[in-house]
Amino acid sequence: MGRDGRGVTKASDNSIQITFQYRGERCREKLAIKPIPANLKRAEQHRAAILHTISAGVFDYAATFPESPRAKKFALVPGQALNFGEYLSAWLSRQKQHLKSSSFNDYRKIVDNLLIPRLGAMMLSGVSRKAIREMLDDVKAGNKRLANIQSVLRNALASAVDDDLIEGNPLYGWTYARQEPPKSRDDIDPFTPEEQASILAVCPEATANLVQFMLWSGLRTSEMIALDWADIDFHRKVIIVDKAMTNASKGEAEDTKTRGSTS
C-alpha cells in the first residue's frame, strides 16, 4: 500500500502520495514535496494525524485538502469547496436586477477591482474577519469608502448564509473603521447675487432660465438632467424631483440618490 505498508509512497519526483480510508472510501491525496526520506517520514506523520482526527470524528477533508476533487464531496458545508471569486461573480450577476444602474456599477467596481483580486483565491468558508481586516488595512481610503466596501462584502456573505453555503457571516456585528482626524469645516462660497447676475447676463434667454433655476433650487446636476415637462405642476407652481440620470444609467432615469432627495 506504500512505504512499508504505511500508506505513504512516492508519486513522482516532486510529490508524495498518502492513502487512507474515510467514510468507507479509499482516498489518495498528493503532497507537493520531494520524496526524500525526511519528507516521507513527515508524510507518515501527517497521515497518522489524519487517521487520528478521522477516528475522533473531527476530520475536515475540505480544510485539509482544499484543492482535492473530493473536497466538495466531503465538505462539512458547501462553502468549503467553493472558490470565493467564483461565488462573488455569480452573486454580482444576480444583483443586477435588484439595483439601480449606478449602484450596480459601484458594486461591480468594488467586486472586480478589490474583493476578487484580494480575496477571490480563498474558499468561501475561509473568508474570515482576520482576512477582511488585513485587506482593509491596505486600502488607502477614508471610513466612508471603507464602509461602502464592507456593505458590498456584508451583503454578499449574508446571501451565502441564506443559501446555506456558510454557517455565519464574519462581518455580522463588526465594522472596520480607522481613527480619523477631525474634519475641517467646508469653506462654502456660494455665488453672490452680483455674481449670479453676471452669469445670467451672458446666457441666452432660455439657458438663463435654466441656470437661474439651478442656482435657486439647489438640485444636483443628475436630478436636473432627468427633469421633463411632466414633472412640472404649473397649477400648483411646483416641480416634482423623484429621479436622476447618471453616466451609469445609460440614458434611463433612476431613483434619486437618497430618499431625502425626493421632493
Buried (B, 14 or more C-beta within 10 A) or exposed (E): EBBEEBBBBBBEEEBBBBBBEBEEEEBBBBBEBBBEEEBBEBBBEBBBEBBEEBEEEEBBBBBBBBEBEBBEEBBBBBBBBBBBBEBBBEBBEEBEEEBBBBBBBBBBEBBBEBBBEBBBEBBBBBBEEEBBEEBBEEBEEEBEEBBBBBBBBBBBBEBBBEEEBBEEBBBEEEEBEEEEEEEEEEEEEEEEEEEBEEBBEEEEEEEBEEBBEBBEEEBBEBBBBBBEEEEEEEEEEEBEBEBBBBEBBEEEBBBBBEEEBBE
